[in-house]
Amino acid sequence: MAPTSPDEFRALARIQAGVISRQQAIDCGMSSRGIDRVLISGRWQSLRRGVYLTHSGAPSRRAILWAAVHSAGSGAVLSHQTAAELSKLIDRPTPLIHVTIPGDRRVKTGSGIVVHRSVRLAVATHPALTPPQTRIEETVLDLADQARDFEAAFNVACAACQRRITTADRILAAMNRRSRLRWRAELTEALGHVGAGVHSLLEYRYVRLVERPHRLPAATRQAWVSAGQRARYLDNLYPDYGLCVELDGLQAHPDDQRWHDLRRINAITEEGITVLRYGWTDINSRPCQTAAQIAAVLGQLGWGGTLSRCSAKCTTPLHVSDSSGH
């Protein structure tokens, strides 16, 4: 935006958290000498080269972000961790400010700014939010692309869906618009499960390592039940057999949380639901034994299916069938 009158200048400064660029001030009719005078007087202060705060107080976080965008020049938008901060995908500001500029540009910024370049920035930029920033789905994929491993990439995508700032389908659609992306196959599969109710990496691993390869029946994810005069959501409920499989990703609980969990399980049991509870080791290191135990309990509760071996190395009991059903 280029203001052309004092009123537009003041309105723009309000929109930009008190920040104005030198070029915007000149477009409004201020002279370079006039800008220098208000800076020398202390009425304005310089945040970055050619970018000013139009008051003498401490700059807000939004003012600092606006200044970073202006310092990166035409077409720059906030992205990656900084866009995630603005969308509430992450809870704390990061020390470095991330901006993305068009792929055909080069820019030198001051310290504290990480510059990325993208040839598809026009489609990745949110059309309305300020300061200029990438769309939430693009932000999720930028962070996933940087992730050190699939677990970190999954956690970003899952968090975005859990916080209801986007959906699995929207992230998948954004993935289809990218020609290159790390973890594409893994995220495509995982987001399908997230869309069906999976809320954590451990729940995803349960489906992928325990339930599906051993041909257990498909549970209802995040199933709602009324238990103990409260509405409760169960990680995996097999409603036809009254079995709940709860997954606990924490290695240990503080005492107050432990008692809360016990009361929760007691309330579920009071409703006539059998509860099995597993942690990381059960799912990641002992998936076959875990599947065998779940199958045994399901059988006691009326399941007529047959547990299958997930592979030639499967450690399920020898009396179960192999994966071909023989």
N, C-alpha and C positions, 0 to 999 in steps of 0.2 A: 504494500500500500504506500502511496506517495501523497501525503497531505498537501493541500494547496491553500489552506487558510489557517489562521490561529485556532479557530474552533475545531477544525479537523485535526490539527496538530495535537491539541489537548486530548481529544477523543482517542487518537491513536496511541498516545502515551499511556492513557488509562488501560487500553486493551493490552498493551505490551508491558504492563506492570511497571510503568514509569520509565521504560527504556526507549531510546530513540537513536537512530543511526545519524551520522553526520549528513549523509545524503538526504535522508528524510527531512532533517531540519532545514537544509538548503532548499529542498523542493517546496517547503512551506514559506520561504521568503527570507529566512535568516541568512546573514552573511557569514563567511568564515570568521571574520573579525568578531562578529557578534557572538558566535559560538565560543570563541576563545575567551571573550570577556566573561561570560557566565561561568565558564570553567575556572578561570583565575579567581573570580569572586567567591567561589565555593558553592554557588547556587546549584550548579550541576557538578557531577563527578564522572570521571572516565572509568568505565568498567573494562573495556578492551579497546584496542586501537580503532578509533572511528565509531565507537559505540558508547553512549552516555546514559547516565541515570539522571533524570530531571529533578532531583531533589538531593538534599544533603544527608539524608538518613541512611541507615544500613540497607543494602539491597535485599529483597526477598529472594527465596529460592527461584521463584518464577522469573524474577528480573535477571538473575544469574543465567538461567536457561535461555531467556530471550537474547541476552548479550552474546551467548555462545552461537546461537543461530545466525545473528547478524554478522558476527566476526567471520563466519564460514562463507558468507556471500550468497549470491543469487541461487535460489532453488534448494538451499540447505534445509534439512529437517532433523529433528531429534530422533534418535533411533536406538536400537539395541537396549542396553540396560537403562538408559535414560528415558526412552519411550515406555519401557516396562514400569518405571517409577511413576510416570504420569498416568498410566492406565491402571495403577494399583496392582499390577502383577507381582511386583516386589514391594516390600514394605519400607525399605530404607534407601535414601539417596546413596548413590555410589560416588566415590571421590572424583572419578573421571566422568566428564560429560561426553556422550557419544553423539556425533552428528554424521549424517550421510549426505553427500553432495552428488550431483549428476556425474555420470561416468566420464564425460568428456571435459571435466574441469579439474584443475589443480588448485590447491589453496594452502597457505601457511597460516596457522592460527597460533595463538599464544599457548602457554602451558595449561595443562588440565583438560585439554580437549583431544579426543580420539576421532580422527576423520576416517570415514568409510566412503567408498565410491560404489555407485550402482548405475547400471544402464537402464534399469527398470524402475527408477525412483518415482516417476510420474504415477504409475499404477499402484505403487506401494504406499504413497502418501495419503493420509486421511484427508478428505476434502474439506473438513470444517473445523476440526479441533485446533486450538491454539495453546501454546506455541506450536508451530508446524511440527508434525510428528508422523511416524509411520502408523499404518493401521495395526490394530492389535494382532491380527492373524500374521501379518508380516513381521511384527516384533517377535512373536512366538517363534517363528521359523528362523529369524536371524539368530536368536539365542540358541535354538536347537542346533543350528548349523555350526555354532561355536563350541558346542558342548564337548567335553572331554570324552564322554562315553554315552551310550544309549540311555543309561539310567538317568543321567542329567537331562538329556533331551526330552525323555518321557516326562520327567517331573515338571518341566516348564509347561509342556502342552496340557498335562493333567491339571496343573494348578490354574491355568487360564480357564479351563472348563469348570472346575470346581467353584471358582470365584464368580462364575456366570458372567464373565466379560466377553466371552465368545463361546462357540460350540465346536464340537468335534467335526461336524460337517463343514463349517466355515474354514476351519484350519485345513481340512482335506482339499477343499476347493482352492484355497490359496496355494497349497502344495502343487496342485495340477497346473498352476500358472507359472511355476518355476521350472526351468530346464535343468537346473542342477541343485541338489540338496543332499546333504549327508543324512544318513539314517532313514532314507525315504521308505524303503520296504518295511523296516521295523516300525516306523511311526504310522504307516498306513494300517498295518495290522493292529497296532496298539490303540489307535484312535477309533477303530471299529469297536473295540471292547469298551473304550471310554464312553462312546455314544450309547452303549448298551447298559451303562451304569457302573463300570469299574472306576474306582475313585483313587487308586494308589498303585504304585509299582508292584507291591506285594499282591494285590488283588489280580493284577494283570498276569503276574507269574503263576498264580494259582490256576487261572484259566489255561495258560499256555503250557505249564509243566505238569499239572496234576489232573485237572478235570478233562480237558479235551483229548490229550493223547491216550488216556486210559479209558476213554469212552464212558465216562460217568454221565449221568443225565445232566442237562444244563440247568444250573441254578438261576433263580431270579436275583439280580444284583440290587443292592440297596433296597431290599424289600421292606415295605412299611407294615408294622404290626402294632397293635395296641397292647401294651404289657405294663402291668403295675401302675395303671392310671396315667400312663404316658405313651406318647407316640414314639416308637423306636424304629430305627432303620438297621436292618441286618445285612451284613456283608454279602452272604450267599445263603439263600433259603431254598430248600427243596420242598415246596409246599405240598406236593402229593404224599410226602413221607414224613413231614413234620421234623425235618432235620435242618439245623442252622450250622453253617461253618463260618466261624468268626476268625479273622486274621489280625494278628497283632504285630505291627512292625517295630515296636519298641522292645529293647532288650530288657528293660526294667522300668517299673513304675514307682513314683513316690507313693507313700502309704495312702494318701487321700485318694489318688487315682486308682490304686489297687482295690480299695474297698468300694469305690464307685463301680468299677468293672464287675466285681463280685455281685453287687446288688443288681446290676443290669442283667447278668447271666441268670441269677435267681428269678428275676421277674419274667424273663423269657421262658425259663423252665416251668414256671408256674402256669404258663399258658399251654402246657403240654408239648412244648417244642424241645427236642433233644439238641443239645449244643455241643459241638466239637470246636476246639480252639487250637490254632496253630500259629507258629511264629516263623521268622526268617529261615531258621535251620530246617524246619519241617518242609518248607516249600522249596527252598533252593538246593539243599543237600540231601534230602530224603523224600523226594516227590513220589517215588514209586511206593514206598512204605506208607506214606500218607494216603495215597490213593487207595491202597489195599484196605486200610482201616476205615476210610469213608465208605468204601464199597461194602465192607462187612456190616457196618451199622445200617446202611441203606437196605441191605438184604434183610436184616432183622425187622426193619420197618415196612417191608413189603415190596421192595424193588425186585423185579424179576430179571433184570439185565445181567450181563456178564462183564466182569472187568477184563480189559484187554491189556496186553503188554504194549508199552510205548515204543520198544525197540528190542533188538536182540540182547542188549545188555540190561534190560529191565529187571529190577529186583523184586517185582511183585511175586507173591507165593506161586509155587510151581503148579498148583491145581487150577489156576486161572487159565483162560484161553489165551492164545497169542493174538496178535493184532489182526490176523486174517480170519479169526473166529473159529479156528480148529482146536 
